[in-house]
């Protein structure tokens, strides 16, 4: 079914009648299609659910194109990013094309479905802005961190689950909560992998988040347990190009403070809560999505 979603995405871009847009779209690295999988699991495969899945993935791809420009990221999932290959202007305009086409197709969806997705995209953009603002200094607030990752990542996953439930005539509130927790846990695991995985596996330098000014949950947990002198040292490394000795120091302190284990535990807790809210619903493979997401290594 994901193959049909991919074809629909290409068809939507091709319908604009611009060969260059299609050519560029084919160069965008494909992701896990988590949002599409979620929609098809909840709503089942039909013409309207496949179309919704394609729309949401177009919008998500657009957000990543802009994200790579904001972060000066030259790789995406181990491949050259569009901005690395063709420059920031091309990446931004391709993102605008995908956003606009996604929204135009969204107008054919039921009102509640269209509003759910479009509102989430507004939150996503606010989340991007928060992410940039939080990068100016070390953030020691969990509340600000969770607010940012909810808006930037979880809101669209939440909306995907809610919209799919609306299409299927299921309890939208229950599935929205499942999607929200899935999205939060997904981002936490991403933040953990930035620390634990090799540069080769990630397709970007390890510990890159800290260099970019992202104070993720493991750093928050670690910072809280460090001695005063170690806190000062950690702050001195914030947004710096880290050498191997400094990377080893951070990873050692992560282990000593159990920051990674605590972060994984929190992600699992969110996953279990997500499964609890849909426990009385028919299991259409949503438990598998949670399990795969938390146990992934990329």
N, C-alpha and C positions, 0 to 999 in steps of 0.2 A: 504493500500500500504506500510505503514511503516513496517508492519509485513514481507512483502516480502524482504524489505531492510535488516531487522534483519537476516532473513534466509540466504540471500546472503552473509552477513558478516561472519556468522558462516561457510558457505560452503567454502569461500575463505581461512579462517584460517585452516579448516579441510583438504583442498587440499594439505597442506604441509606434511600431514601424521604424525603429531606429536600430540598424544592424550593430552599430558600435556599442550601444547599451547591452545588447544580447551578448556580444563578444566579451565585454567586461564582466558581465554577470557570471559567465562561465568560468572566469578566473577567480571568483570569490571562493575562498576555501570553505568547503561544506563542514558543518558541525554535526553534533549528535542528533539534531532535530528533535530535541526533548519536547518542545512545545507541540510539535505535530504529533508525536507519539501519544502524548497526553490527550490531545483532542480526539484522536481516533480510538483510543482505549475507552474513553468516557462516552463519546457519542456514536461509536461504531463507524464503519466506512459507508458513506453515502456521498452523493454529488456535493451536497451542501457542506458536510463536515470536511471533505477533502479540500474544498475551496477555502474554507476557514483556515485549515491547517496551512495551506499555501500562503494565504494572506499574512498570517501571524509570522511565518518563517521569513517572508519578504521583509516585514517590518523589523524583525530581529536582526536580519542580515544588514539592514540599513543602519541600525543602531551600532553594530560592530564596526562598520566602515567609519562612522564618525568617531567611535571610541578609539580606534587605532590612530586617527589623526590627532585627537586630543592627547593621547599617551605617547605620541611619537614612536609607536610600535611598528617595527618593520617586518615582523613575522606574525602569522596567525595560524595556530595549530600546526606549527612546523613548516609552513609554507610562506613564501613572500606575500606580504600584505599588498592590497591594491595601492595604498599610498607609497609603499616602497617601490613598486613597479612603475607606477604612472604619475605619482605626485599627489600632494594633498588636495589640489583643486579637483582633480578627476575623482578621487575617493569621496569627497564631499558631495559632488554633483551626482555621482552614482547612488550614494546614500539617499539624496533627495528624490531621485527618480524612483527608487524602491519604496521609500516612505509614501510618496504621492500615489504611486500605482496601488500600493496596499490599501491606502485609505479610499481611493476611488472604488475599488472592488468591495470594500467594506460597506459601502452605501447600499449594496444589494442584499445585505444581511438583515435579519430582524433587528428592530431598534435597540432592544436590550443587549443583544449580542454586540452590535456595532459600538454602542456606548461603552460597554465593559472593556473592550479592546482599546478603543481610542483614548479613554480616560487613563488606562494603564500606560499608554505611550507618553502621555503628558507627564505622568509621575516618573516614568523612566528618564525623561529629559531633566526633570528636577533632580533626580538621583545622580545624573551625570554632573550637574552643576555642584551638588553637595560634595561629590567625590573630588572634584577639582579644588573646592574651597577647603576641604579637610586635609588636602595634601600640602598646605602651606606651613603646617606645623604638626608635630607629633600629637595625635589625638588620643587622649587617655579616657575618653567617654564611650562606654559600651552603648549607651542610648543613642548617641550620634552615629556610631558605626551601624547599628541595626536599622536605624531610620534610613540611612543611606543605602544599605544593601537591599532593604525592602523595596525602596522606590526604584533603584537601578536594575535589580535583577528579579526579585520575587514578584513584583507587581504584574509583569507580563505573563509569568507562569501562572499566577493566581487567576488572572483574567482569562487565560487559555482554558483552564479547568472550568471556570464559571461559565464561560461562553459555550463550551461543549455540553455542559449539563443543561443549560437553557435550550440548546438545540434538541437534546434528547428527552426533554421533559422531566429531568431529574432535579433533585434538591440542589439548587445553585449555591446556597450558603455553605452547605457541607463540602461540596467539591472546591469551592473557592478557598476554604480554610485548608483543605488538603494541598491545594496548589501553592498557597502562601508558604506553608511550612516546607514543602518540597523545594521551593525557590530559595528560601533562607538557608536550608541545609545544603543545597547545591552550591551556593556561594561560599559558605564556610569551608566545604571540602575543597573548592577551588583555591581558597586562600591557604589551606593546609598544604596542598600539593605544590604550591609555589615554593614552599620551604623544604619539603621532603623529597621531591623528585629531582632528577638530574636535568641539566640544561637540554640534553639530547631528547629526553622523554617529553619535556614541556614544549620544546620548540622555541624556547626563549631562555635567557639566563635565569638560573635559580636565584631565589631571594630578590627577584626583580621588583616585586611589589614595594618592598621597603625602600629601595633606591628611588622608586617613583613617588614616594611620599604617601604610600598607603599603609595606614596603621590597622592591620587586620586583627581578627580575634586572637590568634595565637600570640601576637605581640602584646595585645592588651592584657591577656592572662599572665604572660611572662613578666611584663613590666611591673605588675602589681606585686609579684613575689620576689623581685630582685632587691638586693641591698641598695642603699642610697648611692654608693659609689658605682655599682653596676648599672643603676638607672642612668646616672650621668654618662657613663660610657655608651650605653645604648643610644641615648639621645644624640651623642656626638657622631654616631654612625648614620643617623637618619638622613636619607636622600644623598648618601655618599656612594661613590664607586667602591664596592667592597673587594678587598683582596681575599685570598683563600684563608688566611689566618683569622680575619674578621668574620668570615662566613662560618668557620668552624666554631668560633667563640659564640656566635648567636645560636647555632644549632645545639651546642653543648648546654647553653643556658636554657634553651627550649626544653631539653630533656631533663635537666635538673629541676626545673619548676613544674614539670608535667603539663606545660602549656599546650602541647600538641594533643596529648591524651585527653585533656579537659575540653579542648575544642572539638575533637572527634566525638566525645561523649555528648556534647551539647547538640551536635548535628544529628546524632542517633536519637536523642530525646525528641527533637523536632520531627524526625521521621516516624517515631512511634506514635506521637500525638496525631500526626497526619493519618496514620493507619487506623487509629482509634475512632476518629470522627467518621470514617467511612466503613466501620466494622459491620454495620447492619446493611450496607449496600452490597450489591453483587460485585464480587471481586473479578474485575475484568483485566487483571494484570497490573494494577496500580501498586500492589505490594512489591512486585518484581522491579518496577521502576525505582521505587525507594531504595531497595536493596542494591541494585546495580549502581545507583548514583552515589550512595555512601561508600561502597566498597571499591569504587573505581580508582585507578592510579593515573588517569590522564583525563 
